[in-house]
Amino acid sequence: MDLLDLICALALRVAAIDGSVAPEEREEIWRHFVDEWGYDPVYVATALDILQTTADDVRVKAVAQNLAQFQAANPDCNAQAMQDEVMVFLRQVVEADGYIDEREELAIDAIAEVFRKERTVTLAKVGQGVADAGGTAKAAVSEFAKRVGGLRSRPSK
């Protein structure tokens, strides 16, 4: 799945959690990707048609986790900024029909929690990577020092 698929699937699932995707909610999703991201209107409409057929089968937390992992795996993504924008977008979607169902709010809260947990896991991995790199660098410097030191301690002829 690409980024559009992940975010659309998540938005459709949140919109459908109260029983159906209201036309206003679908329009908000379409508008976001066409007006904000610059996608082709026909492409977005087709993607929405396809993704909406499975919206009821999608697990909110699973898609949120996939999205967070996608963002973490792509160094060109600022995961925190993107997640903040996704949360604003999801709120706009659920507000689009003029009625915010408690289940929609709970889904958004669950998504925020998944994003927070994934950031914590990602930061822990980065920290471990830095520690591992530091250990490797220390070993390399130590080995270099031994070799250089060994060269200096040789008796001259």
DAGIQUI-V27439 format. One record per backbone hydrogen bond with DSSP energy under -0.5 kcal/mol. CO is the residue of the C=O (numbers start at 1). NH is the residue of the N-H. If there is no record, write none. Layout:
co | nh
CO | NH
CO | NH
This chain:
co | nh
2 | 6
3 | 7
4 | 8
5 | 9
6 | 10
7 | 11
8 | 12
9 | 13
10 | 14
11 | 15
12 | 16
13 | 17
14 | 17
15 | 18
16 | 19
20 | 22
22 | 25
22 | 26
23 | 27
24 | 28
25 | 29
26 | 30
27 | 31
28 | 32
29 | 33
30 | 34
31 | 35
31 | 36
32 | 36
32 | 37
33 | 39
34 | 38
40 | 44
41 | 45
42 | 46
43 | 47
44 | 48
45 | 49
46 | 50
47 | 51
48 | 52
49 | 53
50 | 53
51 | 54
52 | 55
54 | 57
54 | 58
55 | 58
58 | 60
59 | 63
60 | 64
61 | 65
62 | 66
63 | 67
64 | 68
65 | 69
66 | 70
67 | 71
68 | 72
69 | 73
70 | 74
71 | 74
73 | 75
74 | 77
77 | 79
78 | 82
79 | 83
80 | 84
81 | 85
82 | 86
83 | 87
84 | 88
85 | 89
86 | 90
87 | 91
88 | 92
89 | 93
90 | 94
91 | 95
92 | 96
93 | 96
95 | 98
99 | 101
101 | 104
101 | 105
102 | 106
103 | 107
104 | 108
105 | 109
106 | 110
107 | 111
108 | 112
109 | 113
110 | 114
111 | 115
112 | 116
113 | 117
114 | 118
115 | 119
116 | 120
117 | 121
118 | 122
119 | 123
120 | 124
121 | 125
122 | 126
123 | 127
124 | 128
125 | 129
126 | 130
127 | 131
128 | 132
129 | 133
130 | 134
131 | 135
132 | 136
133 | 137
134 | 138
135 | 139
136 | 140
137 | 141
138 | 142
139 | 143
140 | 144
141 | 145
142 | 146
143 | 147
144 | 148
145 | 149
146 | 150
147 | 151
148 | 152
149 | 153
151 | 154
